Amino acid sequence: MNKKTGTIILGASLAAVLVLSYVLYAGLTRNKNAASSLPPASSAAFFAGTSSIGMTPPSAAQRIGSATPSDPGKALSSAPHSSAGAPASSAAESVDPQTLAPNFTVYDASGKAVKLSDFRGTPVVINFWASWCGYCKEEMPDFYQVYQQEKGSVKFMFIDWTDGKSETKDTGAAYLRQQGYNLPAYYDIDQDAVRKYGLTGIPATFYIDRQGRLAGGSNGLTSKSQLLQGIAGIR
């Protein structure tokens, strides 16, 4: 093989390597973008896809022998939440503003059935929580403070994920009393709200405008500034 032929072969090899590298990079970029995009809010996949960051209820084995509710969520949600302070991911940009929020029935402290549609005409903040959920308890002080400031013009629905095992109405109500939270708590005893929003983890927060349309939402821990920003979008 002469020197000229060797140079041509070397050049062709380098070109092939560059082309292969570009193809691999483009493929990874497409996969990343596909994974980060959310389907329209009108489909159940939107809710299921945006709720996996939060915590899931502790198993029966995790509850046994524990004097306080277990908090397995931080381990389960270490990716993408690597710490309790990790920000919630915004779903507002993926939401069709003309989409009505799924209606549901929950129960207030007296046992009265309450529907989301009962508050049509008023902006609504929905927050799903439970007393065993560490992230829920971490964000609750900010939510409570904002609730006190905004309750005159915005309706808040603090919906306790009461599955009857990991959480009951009694355990949820007891936690609120112990912490001194005098807020509008609702209990999802029939799992209606959880099913309608396809939740697999909490906390999860959604913002409903005056017309009952889903305006946005976030998964996982929501900061005070994020909460205020969400409320500003439904006034």
C-alpha positions as CSV (number, residue, x, y, z in Angstrom):
1,M,0.0,0.0,0.0
2,N,1.5,3.3,-1.1
3,K,1.4,6.5,1.0
4,K,-1.4,8.1,-1.0
5,T,-3.7,5.1,-0.7
6,G,-3.0,5.0,3.1
7,T,-3.9,8.7,3.4
8,I,-7.2,8.1,1.5
9,I,-8.2,5.2,3.7
10,L,-7.3,7.1,6.9
11,G,-9.4,10.1,5.8
12,A,-12.3,7.9,4.9
13,S,-12.1,6.2,8.3
14,L,-12.1,9.5,10.1
15,A,-15.1,10.7,8.1
16,A,-17.0,7.5,8.9
17,V,-16.3,8.0,12.6
18,L,-17.6,11.6,12.4
19,V,-20.8,10.6,10.6
20,L,-21.4,7.8,13.1
21,S,-20.9,10.1,16.1
22,Y,-23.3,12.6,14.6
23,V,-26.0,9.9,14.1
24,L,-25.6,8.7,17.6
25,Y,-25.8,12.3,19.0
26,A,-28.9,13.1,17.0
27,G,-30.6,9.9,18.1
28,L,-29.9,10.6,21.8
29,T,-31.1,14.2,21.4
30,R,-34.4,13.0,19.9
31,N,-34.9,10.4,22.6
32,K,-34.3,13.0,25.3
33,N,-36.7,15.5,23.8
34,A,-39.3,12.8,23.4
35,A,-39.0,11.8,27.0
36,S,-39.2,15.4,28.3
37,S,-42.3,16.4,26.3
38,L,-45.7,15.8,27.7
39,P,-48.9,14.8,25.9
40,P,-51.9,17.2,25.8
41,A,-53.8,17.6,29.1
42,S,-57.0,16.3,27.5
43,S,-55.6,12.7,27.7
44,A,-55.2,10.6,30.7
45,A,-51.6,10.1,29.8
46,F,-50.9,13.7,30.7
47,F,-51.8,13.2,34.3
48,A,-50.1,9.8,34.5
49,G,-47.0,11.1,32.9
50,T,-46.6,14.1,35.2
51,S,-47.2,12.4,38.5
52,S,-44.4,9.8,38.7
53,I,-41.9,12.2,40.3
54,G,-43.8,12.3,43.6
55,M,-44.0,9.8,46.4
56,T,-46.0,6.6,46.4
57,P,-47.8,5.2,49.5
58,P,-45.7,3.0,51.8
59,S,-46.3,-0.7,51.6
60,A,-47.8,-2.7,54.4
61,A,-44.3,-4.1,55.2
62,Q,-43.0,-0.6,55.5
63,R,-45.8,0.4,57.9
64,I,-45.3,-2.6,60.3
65,G,-43.2,-1.8,63.4
66,S,-43.1,2.0,62.7
67,A,-44.5,4.4,65.3
68,T,-44.9,7.1,62.6
69,P,-46.0,6.9,59.0
70,S,-43.2,5.6,56.7
71,D,-41.6,8.0,54.2
72,P,-40.2,5.9,51.4
73,G,-40.8,8.5,48.7
74,K,-37.3,10.1,48.8
75,A,-35.7,6.8,47.8
76,L,-38.4,6.1,45.2
77,S,-38.1,9.5,43.7
78,S,-34.3,9.9,43.8
79,A,-34.4,10.2,40.0
80,P,-35.1,12.8,39.0
81,H,-35.6,14.1,42.6
82,S,-32.1,13.6,44.1
83,S,-33.0,15.7,47.2
84,A,-35.9,17.1,49.1
85,G,-35.1,20.5,47.8
86,A,-35.3,19.5,44.1
87,P,-37.7,21.7,42.1
88,A,-41.0,20.6,40.7
89,S,-41.3,20.2,37.0
90,S,-43.7,22.6,35.3
91,A,-46.4,21.2,33.1
92,A,-48.0,24.6,32.3
93,E,-46.5,24.9,28.8
94,S,-48.0,21.5,27.8
95,V,-51.5,22.2,28.8
96,D,-54.3,23.2,26.3
97,P,-55.9,26.2,28.0
98,Q,-59.3,25.2,26.5
99,T,-59.3,21.8,28.3
100,L,-61.7,21.4,31.2
101,A,-60.1,19.9,34.3
102,P,-61.4,16.4,35.1
103,N,-64.2,16.6,37.6
104,F,-64.2,14.5,40.7
105,T,-65.9,13.9,44.0
106,V,-64.2,14.1,47.4
107,Y,-65.5,14.5,50.9
108,D,-65.0,17.3,53.4
109,A,-64.3,16.9,57.1
110,S,-68.0,16.5,57.9
111,G,-68.4,13.8,55.2
112,K,-70.2,15.9,52.7
113,A,-69.6,15.1,49.1
114,V,-67.9,18.0,47.2
115,K,-67.2,18.2,43.5
116,L,-64.5,20.3,41.7
117,S,-67.3,21.7,39.5
118,D,-69.0,23.1,42.6
119,F,-66.4,25.9,42.5
120,R,-66.8,26.9,38.9
121,G,-66.4,30.7,38.6
122,T,-63.6,30.8,41.1
123,P,-59.9,30.0,40.5
124,V,-58.9,26.7,42.2
125,V,-55.6,25.3,43.4
126,I,-55.7,21.5,43.9
127,N,-52.9,20.0,46.1
128,F,-52.7,16.3,46.6
129,W,-51.0,15.3,49.8
130,A,-50.8,12.6,52.6
131,S,-49.5,12.6,56.2
132,W,-46.9,10.0,55.3
133,C,-45.4,12.0,52.4
134,G,-42.2,13.9,53.3
135,Y,-42.3,16.2,50.4
136,C,-46.0,17.1,51.1
137,K,-45.1,18.0,54.7
138,E,-42.1,20.0,53.5
139,E,-44.2,22.2,51.2
140,M,-47.2,22.5,53.4
141,P,-46.0,25.5,55.4
142,D,-45.6,27.5,52.2
143,F,-49.0,26.3,50.9
144,Y,-50.6,27.2,54.2
145,Q,-49.1,30.7,54.2
146,V,-50.2,31.3,50.6
147,Y,-53.7,29.9,51.4
148,Q,-54.0,32.4,54.2
149,Q,-53.1,35.3,51.9
150,E,-55.2,34.2,48.9
151,K,-58.2,32.4,50.3
152,G,-60.4,35.5,49.7
153,S,-60.1,35.2,45.9
154,V,-58.8,31.6,45.2
155,K,-60.3,28.3,46.3
156,F,-57.9,25.8,47.7
157,M,-58.6,22.0,47.8
158,F,-56.1,20.1,49.9
159,I,-56.9,16.6,48.9
160,D,-55.7,13.8,51.2
161,W,-54.8,10.6,49.3
162,T,-56.9,8.4,51.6
163,D,-56.4,4.8,50.3
164,G,-57.7,3.3,53.6
165,K,-54.3,1.6,54.2
166,S,-51.4,4.0,54.1
167,E,-53.7,6.9,54.8
168,T,-57.1,7.2,56.3
169,K,-59.3,10.2,57.0
170,D,-58.5,9.9,60.7
171,T,-54.7,9.9,60.2
172,G,-54.9,12.8,57.8
173,A,-57.1,14.9,60.0
174,A,-54.9,14.1,63.0
175,Y,-51.8,15.4,61.2
176,L,-53.5,18.7,60.3
177,R,-54.7,19.2,63.9
178,Q,-51.2,18.4,65.3
179,Q,-49.6,20.9,63.0
180,G,-52.2,23.6,63.5
181,Y,-53.2,23.7,59.9
182,N,-56.8,25.1,59.7
183,L,-57.3,24.7,56.0
184,P,-59.9,23.2,53.6
185,A,-59.0,19.5,53.6
186,Y,-60.8,17.0,51.5
187,Y,-60.6,13.2,51.6
188,D,-60.4,11.1,48.5
189,I,-62.0,8.1,50.1
190,D,-63.3,6.7,46.8
191,Q,-60.0,7.4,45.1
192,D,-62.0,9.3,42.5
193,A,-59.7,12.3,42.2
194,V,-56.6,10.1,42.2
195,R,-58.0,8.0,39.3
196,K,-59.2,11.0,37.3
197,Y,-55.8,12.6,37.5
198,G,-53.9,9.3,37.0
199,L,-51.7,9.9,40.0
200,T,-49.0,7.4,40.9
201,G,-47.2,9.8,43.3
202,I,-47.6,12.9,45.4
203,P,-47.3,15.8,46.0
204,A,-49.0,17.0,42.9
205,T,-50.5,20.5,42.3
206,F,-52.9,21.7,39.6
207,Y,-54.3,25.1,38.8
208,I,-57.9,25.5,37.5
209,D,-59.1,28.8,36.1
210,R,-62.5,30.4,36.6
211,Q,-64.0,28.6,33.6
212,G,-63.0,25.2,35.1
213,R,-60.1,24.8,32.6
214,L,-56.9,23.1,33.6
215,A,-54.3,25.9,33.3
216,G,-51.2,24.2,34.6
217,G,-49.7,21.9,37.1
218,S,-46.5,20.6,38.7
219,N,-45.1,17.4,40.1
220,G,-43.2,16.9,43.3
221,L,-42.1,19.6,45.7
222,T,-43.6,23.0,44.8
223,S,-41.9,26.1,46.1
224,K,-43.7,29.2,47.3
225,S,-42.6,31.2,44.2
226,Q,-43.9,28.4,41.9
227,L,-47.2,28.3,43.7
228,L,-47.6,32.1,43.4
229,Q,-46.7,31.9,39.8
230,G,-49.3,29.2,39.2
231,I,-52.0,31.3,41.0
232,A,-51.1,34.4,38.9
233,G,-51.9,32.4,35.8
234,I,-55.5,31.6,36.9
235,R,-56.6,35.0,38.3
